[in-house]
Amino acid sequence: MTPTAIAAPQTDQPGQTEQTKQTEQLVLLTEEAMLPAQFRLDHRTRERGLAHVAALRAQIAARAAARHDGGLATAA
């Protein structure tokens, strides 16, 4: 599965080089010891987030399968 990509922001300020187009993978961090307190999630919030990510991945996979199946049907 290809992760959802977010384009890096471009800069228009003088003296700064323009950034090349990049993608960023966003994840829920698992090492709480490394996180500042304001970024720590309680167990329920983390579980809801992981369930939402799983649902989105299933939706993306279903769409990809539908495109793939549709392409095979028209090629035959």
Secondary structure, DSSP 8 states (H G I E B T S, - for coil): ------B-----STTS------B--------GGGS-GGG---HHHHHHHHHHHHHHHHHHHHHHHHHHHHHHHHH-
